[in-house]
């Protein structure tokens, strides 16, 4: 159940199949309570592992595996962080993909943050 204390940040990983790191600016402090991804095209060759860090510390329970088998645009994956998930106003969240897949595909990421 969402409350008025929840807000949402949406960001994009340009190509989930290329190892990279992308930072998202945080406008208000709180805890990341859910991470939701939406794949924008099929990937192949292997799964793409996506992790998240706050100030170089991995978000516990925040990792997402984007499966290549049967992948298609619109596939959704979720994670529910359990610790190391506190973000501060004017901070950043780092999104890291290992580039384990092939085939260029964007990955949209939504963070649900509870103040």
Secondary structure, 3 states (H helix, E strand, C coil): CCCCCEEEEEEEECCCCCCEEEEEECCCCEEEEEEEEEECCCCECCCEEEEEEECCEECECCCEEECCCCCCCCCEEEECCCECCEECCCCEEEEEECCCCECCCCEEEEEEEEC
